[in-house]
Amino acid sequence: MVLSNTAKYFVPEPSHWPIVGSVSLFSMALGATIWFNGIGIGGWVLLIGFLGLVSMMFGWFGNVIRESEGGMYNKRVDVSFRWGMSWFIFSEVMFFGAFFGALYWARAHSVPDLGGIESKLLWPDYGAEWPTAGPGFDTQFTPMSAWGIPALNTLLLLTSGVTVTWAHHALKENNRSQLILGLFLTVALGATFLGFQIYEYMHAYSDLNLKLTSGIFGSTFFMLTGFHGFHVTVGAIMLTVILIRSIKGHFGPEHHFAFEAAAWYWHFVDVVWLGLFVVVYWL
């Protein structure tokens, strides 16, 4: 059944995939908790939950793709998808906002307070200057320079924002070859970014002694950059799926919200990185 733009709202059949996803996420959380507490079976529980989550994504997203390509979604459904993706990205903004807030509070309030006269009785030799591990830490580390790999990664992500926008314009003009090329370049740039970030982490651990355990600087640095790297990975996977679908002939100039959703997410990742580059690496 193909719905027109004036037809009633499409309501899918009851699905078991939400239950599979919920159980899988719970298994991953439970497995990680058990594993972190030194119980070996936790790793297997985490793996089972992860495999269940992957199967849910293939199954549920596959259903959505088949429904979309079958013409079951009209503009009313499209609007609901847009609202859903908008709220999802807003929740991600709040997620990163919490970590940016923690970094701001540590630099602007906690560290200066710990260097005040009241704290000299506890830590008389502590110099309240950023970057710092914090009082009570003997760890010596070198902060990551902004003008090496971070600057290169900034260029890579900004370029990827241009290529995905180029692909979007090609799609709206029904230029399939430029669409595929633009998406391929975007995924390749994202993968290159991740490769440089892996190298950066290895350099930080082996040469700079900068680790997750390096006090407040190490924890905020790796939490912010690590979660961003995870989001780049998710975005690259999303764009890879869009690339495969584009090669198969999916999407049209007037019907391609899945592409737009992935592009929105990728631009969000770009903006977060700009904030990270300025606040974490540069200042």
C-alpha positions, 0 to 999 in steps of 0.5 A: 500500500502506497500512502499519499500525502493526504492519507492517514498516518502510517501505523506499523505492525507490532514489533518485537525489536524494541524489546530486543533492544531494551534487553540488549542494552540492559545486558550490556550495562549489566555485563560491563558492571560485572566485568569492571568488578573483576568477574570474568563472565561479565565480558561474555554478557557484554558481548551477548548484549552487543550482538543483540543490539547489532541484530536489533539495528539490522532488523528494525532499521531494515524494516524501516527501509523496506517500508520507506522504499515501499512508499508507506511514508508520506509527509506527515510521517516525514515530519515525525521523523524530523522531530524525532531526529531533532530531539535525539540531537538535542539530547546529544547536545545536552550529553556533551554539555554536561562534560563541557560544563564539568571542564569549565567548572574545574578550570574556572572554579575548582582549581582556583579554589584549591589554590586559595589560602584556605587550601594551603594547609592541606596542599601547601605546594599545589600550584593552581594552574591549568593544565593540572592533575589536581592536588594529591597527584604526583603524576607528571604529564605533558598536555596535547598540543593543538597544532599537530594532529588535533589541527589536522583532524579539525581540517579533516572534519571541516572538509567532511562537512563540505563533502557531505553537503556537496553530496546532499546538493547532488542528491537534490539535483538527482546526480547519483554519481556525485552523491556517491562520490561525496558520501565516499569522501565523507566516510573516508575523511571520517575514518582518517580522523579516527585513525589519527585519533587512535595514533594520538591516544597511543602517543599520549599514553606512551610519550606524554604520560597523559592517561585517563588516570592523570587527574582532572585534566586526563579524565576530562580530556579523554572523556570529551575526546573519547565520546566524540570519537565514539560519535564520529564512529557512529556517524561514519557507520550511518553514512556508510549505510546511506552510501550503500543505499545510494549505490542501490538506487535508494533516495530521490530528490524529494524523498531522502530524510534518512540521508538528511538525518545522517547529515544532520548528525555529522554536522553536529559531530563537526560542531562539537569537535570545533568546541573541543579543539578550542576549549580542550586543546587550544585554550 
